[in-house]
Every structure is written in C-alpha cells, then in structure tokens.
Amino acid sequence: MTGLLGLLLLGTTWSVLAAPLGSGKDQQRPLDAALSAIVEDTAHPLASLSVLAIRQGKVSYQQQFGYRHIGATPAQHLPVTPATLFRIASVSKMMTTLGLMRLVEQGKLSLDQDVGIYLGFSLRNPHFPQQALTLRSLLSHTSSLRDAGGYAWGPERSLRDVFTAGGDLMWDAAAAPGSYFTYSNLNWGVIGTVMEKVTGERFDLLMRRLLLDPLDVRGGYHRAAFSQEELANTATLYRKRTLETEIWQPQGPWIAQADDDYQHPPAGLANYVIGSNATVFSPTGGLRISAAGLGTVMQMLLDGGRHQGKQLLQPASIALMFARQWQLAPAGGNGNSEQGLYRAWGLGNQQFDAVAGQGNGLVEGASFTAVGHLGDAYGLVSAFVLDFKHRNGMVMLVGGTGSDPARYPGRYSAMGRSEELILTTLYRGAIDKHE
C-alpha cells in the first residue's frame, strides 16, 4: 500500500502532520490529504466523511469529503457540504439527554423517581417487581431493559401495549435494576416517551425547543418536519452490501440503507398520540444534524452551558450528567463491556479513559481521556468526544462503509480501523500538533 494511508497503516510517526506548512489553507492541506486518503482507500472505501475538531474551546479544523448522495452517474453525485445533515445514530442518545437535563433543571423530572409515575403505567422488571426503574438507571444502561424484544415500533402501537405483550425478552432475568450494565436502545424509547408525557409536546418538536433552536442549529428527529432545503442536504447512508444476503463488495456499487429521500420521501404522522410511543422519532439514534451543529453543541458544553451569552444548561447539570454512574469492576461481573468498549458510563454518555489495551481508547499512542458517545447504524459511523480539562474535542460522521467491519477491526480499540485512523489523524493534525 502506498500514499498517506499506507504511511498511517504502517504506524509512522505522523511527521506529515507534525508541523504546519504555512497558514490558512496551506496549514490544513496535509490533514485534508490524510483524511481524503482514508476515505478513498479502495479496499475500505467510505461514502462520505464530515469532521470537526475543537482545540482550547475553538474550532481548529472542519472539512467534508465524499458525497451525500450517490447518483447513477458521477455527474449526478452530490457532495457533502458544511451544512449536510447526517443521521448520527447513537450519538443521538447524548443529545436527547441534554434535552432531558433541561427538564430536570426545570423540576419537571427527577432522576430517581419511578418512571412509571411519569408514564402512567407500571414499568417493572417482572423478575424484580419491587424495584423501580428510574431515569438514572435508564440513562446509565443499568435499568435491566433489554433489546431482544425490540426497541422501535410504529405510531399505531403504544409502549404500554408493547410492554404488556413483550414478555421476558424485554427484561434481564438475572440482574435487578441498577445492578448491571448492558447497553440497551430501549432505554431511550422510554426516556423520550417520559419527556413527552411531562411536557405534552411531540418529541421531535420538544427537542427543537430544548436544544436545537436555542443553539440556532438545524436538523431534528423527524424528517417529515424538515424544509425542502434540509431534506436536499441530508446525507443518504450507504453500505457496499446487499440488503438481502449481507454480502460485502468493496469494489461494487454503493447501496442506500437509510435517508434515501430521492427514492423514499419521509412519511408524516397524522395519528400520532403524544406520550404514547416516542420510539417513532428514535430518541436512541434518529437525530439528523451536521458536524458543525454538533460542534456548536460541543462548544456550549465546553463553555459551561453558555451559548452567545445565554445559559442553556447550568454548570451543575453538566457536572451531574458527566459524573461517572457506572464503572466496570476490575474483575468484571457487573456489566457487559462488549469486548472492552464499555468500561464506564455517565448519564447518557460514555467515558473513555485512554488506558492502553482496554478497548475504549480513542487516539492511537495518545492519552486523549474524554467523554461523549459513539454511533453505528445503517453504514453511519459517528463520534462526539470531548476533553473538558483541555477544552478539546472531535466530531466524526462517516456516511457509509464499503467493507465488512468485521474484516477491518481496530488495532488499539473496539472500534473499526477506519474510525481509528480518522480520529487519530484528526487529533494529530488539528489538536495535538499545536500543543
């Protein structure tokens, strides 16, 4: 393998990114070239990439590569722009949590109340009926809810009916609420429904009011509410994999997996009942937002909850959200770490300790201790990670993977190798080289 990507894969000293070549565009050209080489790797191609880095509280780099829509011919391809919205998968959980924390501040929710009080029906693990589920346990993935029975349903179903019919597949039979970590998307379906119940507002519109609009950030959790301009600049998510047989073909065509508005326009919600089933909006993974928009969210957090002179979240709420709620015991046994990826958790955020060999490191050969969230769905791979101590952070949005992730695993973490290369390259080129 040759070129910059070959140098990265061979583990060089990153000298190509070690010093700026000048100022302005000249300074960012080596980083542009290195990231472009990762995207265009013929063995492991990426459909698109949008990245942003923050150093000492300010944006130090942002760039886009590839296409938000891949047409029948190259002339019909549409490039990613700074405004392109991506369905950011599980990074959405952290954004949902920011909205929830505002409701906690307002006294509308308590982290330690029985969520059945908010929902209007009892939600208890049938194996541990005396122990309540709380928002704290849902946000830290210690609720004992499990995804085996599903975690998303159409607007014709209510969560009350879903749980009534769900049976044991929806619950951990061995671990009581609050005692064991297992990552579960279903937690956020419950959280979103609770938020609707206490406000009387539809989840996607509520999140606009609580988070997106105060930051002047475009996007949302429901594409049918988007403007035509927003729809036209929403990235289609791709894989080079057939939908039916799951055969990967890195040299084959890109196959749309989600948000293909050119073929499948989003549907409305004429009969949705607020507070019945917020999984319709996917509080767990359905936010569409740009890398720049996520950068605005990150800067707000690094600035103690302030944005343009206004206080969106109190510093105490941010400290509570990122305080460690669960940590993997030295001998294990208190959680499913998913091969070392999950070792500590806050309220709606993962904690990355950057300890070599533990699976959740973000940057190769560097101590980038951070908090945030990762995402992976429909070909989209995402990261929102920030270091409060040094006021640094990174956003990564990959809009499609072209090779089987199982055949291209990470070298120092439980992430895929492409994600490792992007985050390490971005850190070296936009954050660490200035230290």
Buried (B, 14 or more C-beta within 10 A) or exposed (E): EEEBBEBBBEEEEBEBBEEBEEEEEEBBEBBBBBBBBBBBBEEBBBBBBBBBBBBEBEBBBBBBBBBBBBEEEEEEBBEBEBBBBBBBBBBBBBBBBBBBBBBBBEEBBBBEBBBBBBBEEBBBBEBBEEBBBBBBBBBBBBBBBBBBBBBBBEBEBBBBBBBEEBEEEBBBEEBBBBBBBBBBBBBBBBBBBBBBBBBEBBBBBBBBEBBBEBBEBBBBBBBEBBEEEBBBBBBBBBBBBEEEEEEBBBEEEBBBBBBBBBEEEBEEBEEBEBBBBBBBBBBBBBBBBBBBBBBBBBBBBBBBBBBEEEEBBBEEBBEBBBEEBBBBEEEEEBBBBBEBBBBBBBBBBBBBBBEEEBBBBBBBBBEBBBBBBBBBBBBBBBBBBBBBEBBBBBBBBBBBBBBBBEEBEBEBBBBBBBBBBBBBBBBBBBBBBEE
